[in-house]
Amino acid sequence: MTPLGQIAVIGGGSWATALAKLLMGNCDRLVWYIRRADRIEDFIKYRHNPVYLSDVSFDVHRIDFYSDINEVCERADTLVIAIPSPYFKAEADKITTDISGKNIVSAVKGIVSDENLIVTDYFKKNFGCLDENLLVIGGPCHAEEVALARLSYLTIGCHDVEKSRLFASMLAGKKMKTIISTDVEGIEYAAVLKNVYAIAGGIVSGLKAGDNFMAMLVSNAIREMGRFVDKIAPMPDRDICRSAYLGDLLVTAYSRFSRNHNLGSLIGKGYSVKAAMLDMEQVAEGYYGTKCIYELNREEMVEMPILNAVYDILYRGIPARRAIDTITDTFT
């Protein structure tokens, strides 16, 4: 048993698999919810996730798998939520167990579609969870590189500093360094926005606009992110250049592992948004995050030309080059 009790992973994708591997390095046993029973059977048989990060092996004798989310919620004290944001609500709404006293760790890095709520706010609103029991995982960390045991850094945010320290120790290892923070809401909103800006970066790459312009896009994107996060979740000592914000933006905007960058790149090369989405093997969460942040900003009224340009491309059918041309004179 860990200092945070029995830990469970909720989700069967690449990020859930990477986090489970980290947790297995520090936990005697792990509880794991994967929606499809047939995938669980294959996982146990082959000792790896049959669909995602299949090169990563597991000691399945130390894992209790379930395809019933309520069984997991009843057994575990700490729930690590690693479901892509477009599917989060459908899974969370299956929960009928009282989880108001559980520790909830959001590794979603997205916003709840149709609700325009960050995940921790959703748990507070719908399940009565307490601020001091809500944690978030942020920072520049692709699941694929975690699986390859490349040196990586994660930020764990919680209003209870000791709780974030305890959970950080559950993820830490030789190739995984951890940082703690109290900026739960800022980390969550930044994680949504970096996906939006990664789509913009991909579009610029697909348009072959060049490295000089890409640098201008990203440097202006971090300032745009800072303006929005400071308005919607004020915090006096936030440093937007720390790894949970700028670092996550950089790795998502540039990396070949970034689904959002790859979606944007296809659009920049001339694919329609629909065709680009169909060509993607995994979910590009920035597509949904763009709409949510755009709608939130109708009330916040923050100056966000890059967000607006991405929204115009994704949801209004404005040609990529024309939309990007409208923001070039806003850069400083």
C-alpha positions in Angstrom: 0.0 0.0 0.0 1.3 3.5 -0.9 1.1 6.6 1.3 -1.9 7.6 -0.8 -3.5 4.2 -0.4 -4.4 1.9 -3.3 -3.7 3.6 -6.6 -5.8 3.0 -9.8 -5.2 4.1 -13.4 -8.4 4.9 -15.3 -7.8 4.6 -19.1 -6.3 2.2 -21.6 -4.4 4.6 -24.0 -0.8 5.5 -24.4 -0.6 8.1 -21.6 -2.4 5.7 -19.2 0.0 3.0 -20.1 3.1 5.2 -19.6 1.8 6.4 -16.3 1.0 2.9 -15.2 4.6 1.8 -16.0 5.9 4.7 -13.9 3.6 3.8 -11.0 4.6 0.1 -11.2 8.1 1.1 -10.4 7.0 2.4 -7.0 3.8 0.4 -6.1 3.5 -3.2 -5.0 0.1 -3.5 -6.8 -1.9 -1.4 -9.2 -5.6 -1.4 -10.1 -6.3 -0.6 -13.7 -9.6 0.2 -15.5 -9.6 -0.6 -19.2 -13.1 -0.3 -20.8 -12.9 -3.3 -23.1 -12.7 -6.8 -21.5 -11.1 -8.3 -24.7 -8.2 -5.9 -24.4 -7.7 -6.8 -20.8 -7.6 -10.5 -21.9 -5.0 -9.7 -24.5 -3.0 -7.6 -22.1 -2.8 -10.4 -19.5 -1.9 -13.0 -22.2 0.8 -11.0 -23.9 1.9 -8.9 -20.9 1.7 -5.6 -22.7 -1.0 -3.2 -23.9 -2.2 -4.8 -27.1 -2.9 -1.5 -28.8 -0.7 1.3 -27.3 3.0 1.3 -26.4 3.1 -2.4 -27.1 6.9 -2.6 -26.6 6.4 -1.8 -22.9 6.1 -5.0 -20.8 4.3 -5.4 -17.5 4.3 -7.8 -14.6 0.6 -8.5 -14.9 0.6 -10.6 -11.7 0.9 -7.3 -9.9 -2.1 -5.6 -11.7 -5.8 -6.1 -10.9 -7.6 -5.3 -14.2 -11.3 -4.3 -14.3 -13.6 -3.4 -17.1 -16.1 -2.0 -14.6 -15.2 1.6 -13.6 -17.2 1.4 -10.4 -15.3 -1.6 -9.1 -12.1 0.3 -9.5 -13.5 3.4 -7.8 -14.7 1.3 -4.9 -11.3 -0.5 -4.5 -8.9 2.4 -4.9 -8.1 5.4 -2.8 -6.4 7.4 -5.5 -7.7 7.5 -9.0 -5.4 8.6 -11.9 -7.6 9.7 -14.7 -5.8 9.3 -18.1 -8.7 9.4 -20.6 -8.5 11.6 -23.7 -10.7 14.6 -23.1 -13.3 13.9 -25.9 -14.1 10.6 -24.1 -13.7 11.7 -20.5 -17.3 12.7 -19.8 -18.8 9.5 -21.2 -16.6 7.5 -18.8 -16.9 9.7 -15.8 -20.6 9.7 -16.1 -20.6 6.0 -15.5 -19.4 6.5 -12.0 -22.1 5.9 -9.4 -19.7 5.1 -6.5 -19.2 7.9 -4.0 -15.7 9.3 -4.8 -16.1 12.6 -2.9 -13.4 11.5 -0.4 -11.0 10.0 -3.0 -7.8 11.5 -4.3 -8.4 12.4 -8.0 -5.3 12.9 -10.2 -6.1 14.4 -13.6 -3.7 13.4 -16.4 -6.3 14.3 -19.0 -4.5 17.5 -20.3 -7.7 18.7 -21.9 -11.0 20.3 -21.2 -14.5 18.7 -20.7 -16.2 19.0 -24.0 -19.7 20.7 -24.0 -19.1 21.7 -20.3 -16.2 24.0 -20.9 -14.8 22.9 -17.6 -11.3 21.8 -16.6 -11.3 18.3 -15.2 -10.8 19.2 -11.6 -13.8 21.6 -11.7 -15.9 18.9 -13.2 -15.1 16.6 -10.3 -15.9 19.3 -7.8 -19.2 20.2 -9.5 -20.4 16.6 -10.2 -18.9 14.5 -7.5 -18.3 16.9 -4.6 -14.6 16.3 -4.6 -12.5 18.6 -2.4 -9.8 21.0 -3.6 -7.2 19.4 -1.3 -7.8 16.0 -2.9 -7.5 17.1 -6.5 -4.2 16.8 -8.3 -3.0 17.4 -11.9 -0.1 16.1 -13.9 1.5 18.6 -16.3 4.7 19.3 -18.1 6.6 18.4 -21.3 6.2 14.6 -21.4 5.3 12.5 -24.4 4.1 9.0 -23.5 6.3 7.6 -26.3 9.5 9.0 -24.7 8.5 7.8 -21.2 8.2 4.4 -22.8 11.7 4.7 -24.3 13.0 5.6 -20.8 14.3 9.0 -21.9 14.9 11.6 -19.2 11.6 13.5 -18.6 10.1 15.9 -16.1 6.5 16.1 -14.8 4.9 18.7 -12.7 2.4 17.6 -10.0 0.0 20.3 -9.0 -2.2 20.2 -5.8 -3.4 22.8 -3.3 -2.1 20.4 -0.7 1.7 20.6 -1.1 2.3 17.4 0.9 -0.1 15.5 -1.2 1.5 16.6 -4.4 4.9 15.6 -2.9 3.6 12.2 -2.0 2.2 11.5 -5.5 5.3 12.9 -7.2 7.3 10.2 -5.3 5.0 7.6 -6.9 6.1 8.7 -10.4 9.7 9.5 -9.8 12.5 7.3 -11.0 16.0 7.4 -12.5 14.6 8.8 -15.8 11.6 10.6 -14.4 12.1 13.8 -12.4 9.2 15.5 -10.7 8.4 19.1 -9.8 5.6 20.2 -7.4 3.3 23.2 -7.7 0.1 24.6 -6.2 -1.1 26.1 -9.5 -3.7 23.4 -10.3 -6.0 25.5 -12.5 -3.2 27.2 -14.4 -1.5 24.0 -15.3 -4.8 22.6 -16.5 -5.7 25.6 -18.7 -2.1 25.7 -20.1 -2.4 22.0 -21.0 -5.5 22.8 -23.1 -4.0 25.8 -24.8 -0.7 24.2 -25.7 -2.6 21.7 -27.8 -4.3 24.6 -29.6 -1.0 26.3 -30.3 0.5 23.0 -31.4 -2.1 22.8 -34.1 -1.1 26.3 -35.2 2.6 25.2 -35.2 1.7 22.2 -37.3 -0.2 24.4 -39.8 2.8 26.8 -40.1 5.0 23.7 -40.6 2.7 22.3 -43.3 2.6 25.7 -45.0 6.4 25.7 -45.1 6.4 29.1 -43.5 9.9 28.5 -42.1 11.7 28.3 -38.8 11.8 32.1 -38.3 8.1 32.4 -38.4 7.6 29.3 -36.3 9.8 30.9 -33.6 7.6 34.0 -33.7 4.4 32.0 -33.5 5.6 30.1 -30.4 7.0 33.1 -28.6 3.7 35.0 -29.1 1.7 31.9 -28.2 3.3 31.7 -24.7 2.4 35.3 -24.1 -1.1 34.7 -25.3 -1.3 31.7 -23.0 -0.1 33.8 -20.1 -2.7 36.5 -20.7 -5.5 34.0 -20.7 -4.4 31.9 -17.7 -3.7 35.0 -15.6 -7.2 36.3 -16.4 -9.2 33.1 -15.8 -7.1 31.6 -13.0 -5.2 34.5 -11.3 -2.1 33.6 -9.3 0.4 36.3 -8.3 3.7 34.3 -8.5 3.0 32.2 -11.6 6.0 32.1 -14.0 4.6 31.2 -17.5 8.1 30.3 -18.6 8.3 27.2 -16.3 8.2 23.8 -17.8 4.5 23.1 -16.9 3.6 25.9 -19.3 6.3 26.9 -21.8 8.0 23.5 -21.7 4.8 21.7 -22.5 4.0 24.1 -25.2 7.4 23.6 -26.9 7.4 19.9 -26.9 3.8 19.8 -28.2 4.4 22.4 -30.9 7.6 20.9 -32.3 7.6 17.2 -31.7 6.8 14.5 -34.2 5.1 12.6 -31.4 2.6 15.5 -31.1 -0.8 14.5 -32.5 -1.9 18.1 -32.5 1.1 19.3 -34.5 0.6 16.5 -36.9 -3.1 17.4 -37.3 -2.1 21.0 -38.1 0.6 19.9 -40.5 -1.9 18.0 -42.6 -4.2 21.0 -42.7 -1.3 23.2 -43.7 -0.4 20.8 -46.5 -3.9 21.2 -47.9 -6.0 18.5 -46.2 -9.5 19.5 -45.2 -10.1 19.5 -41.5 -12.4 16.5 -41.8 -9.9 14.6 -44.0 -7.0 15.4 -41.6 -9.0 14.2 -38.6 -9.8 10.9 -40.4 -6.2 10.4 -41.3 -5.2 10.6 -37.6 -4.8 7.3 -35.7 -5.2 9.0 -32.3 -7.2 11.9 -30.9 -5.9 15.4 -31.4 -7.4 17.0 -28.3 -6.6 20.5 -29.5 -9.4 20.3 -32.0 -11.9 20.2 -29.1 -9.9 22.5 -26.8 -9.9 25.2 -29.4 -13.7 25.4 -29.4 -13.9 25.3 -25.6 -11.4 28.0 -25.0 -12.8 30.2 -27.7 -16.2 30.0 -26.1 -14.8 30.7 -22.6 -13.0 33.7 -24.0 -16.2 35.3 -25.1 -16.7 36.2 -21.5 -13.0 36.7 -20.6 -12.3 38.9 -23.6 -8.6 38.3 -23.6 -6.6 39.3 -26.8 -6.0 35.9 -28.4 -5.3 36.2 -32.2 -3.6 32.8 -32.5 -6.5 31.0 -30.9 -9.0 33.0 -33.1 -7.0 32.0 -36.2 -7.0 28.3 -35.3 -10.8 28.5 -34.5 -11.4 30.1 -37.9 -9.5 27.3 -39.7 -11.1 24.4 -37.7 -14.7 25.6 -37.3 -15.3 28.3 -39.9 -13.6 26.7 -42.9 -11.2 29.7 -43.4 -8.2 28.6 -45.6 -5.2 28.0 -43.4 -2.9 30.4 -45.3 -5.5 33.2 -45.2 -6.1 32.7 -41.4 -2.4 32.7 -40.6 -1.8 35.8 -42.7 -4.3 37.7 -40.5 -2.1 37.3 -37.4 1.3 38.1 -38.8 1.0 41.8 -38.0 0.0 41.1 -34.4 3.3 39.5 -33.5 5.9 41.4 -31.4 
